Amino acid sequence: MKIRTVAATLLTTALLGTVAAVPAQAAPGDQPLGNRSLAEVLTSDGNQFDRNAGDYDILTEAVLAVLAAKPDSPVSVLADGDVALTAFVPNDLSFRLLAKDLTRKWQFGSESDVFNTLVDAVGVDAIEQVLLYHVVPGATIDSGTALRSDNAALTTAQGASVTVDVVFPRFKIVRLKDNDRNDVDPFLDPTALDINKGNKQIAHGIFLVLRPLDL
């Protein structure tokens, strides 16, 4: 269970970058931020593959696979609720679409089949880099801050940056411009913002997977 918890944390790391390295702290008069980790939140549904394309099972299993192969991977920080970070977390459908792009074939199988296809296609090291590209350590950024951060360049745990493009702030439509210029950029999911709000580790659901390079 311990490895699973650490793994899920990395996933959820799965993504919103820091805006000018905003420190993780409560505003004057607010309660101090809690230390519940993203791993705890993401594994609360039993942490298993299912038929729900809108949750984060493939992300969680990807983190577990990385940590099983590389126990010292920096993705383990996502299980430490005392460490502030913001993560963008792609849902299972997003990973299914990524598998299609990589293999040129639509993946009709189970979520487990999609996960295995991704591992076979790119390997654990590449998956680790993709996961780290979804995590911005050192800052707790809620959706309100993100919606005021148009054109902000966010430095990720992978080292490369993601640019925030606030398209329609009224409807919370935000695009995240990644380093793959030949594909559609991910968008924040307006229905899955501020996951784990009130804690140092916060996440925002996204549709499509952020790409640190041209895949």
Secondary structure, 3 states (H helix, E strand, C coil): CHHHHHHHHHHHCCCCCCCCCCCCCCCCCCCCCECCCHHHHHCCCCCCCCCCCCCCHHHHHHHHHHHHHCCCCHHHHHHCCCCCEEEEEECHHHHHHHHHHHHCCCCCCCHHHHHHHHHHHHCHHHHHHHHHCCEEECCCCCHHHHHCCCCCEEECCCCCEEEEEEEEHHHCEEEEECCCCCCCCCEECCCCCCECCCECEEEEEEECCCCCCCC
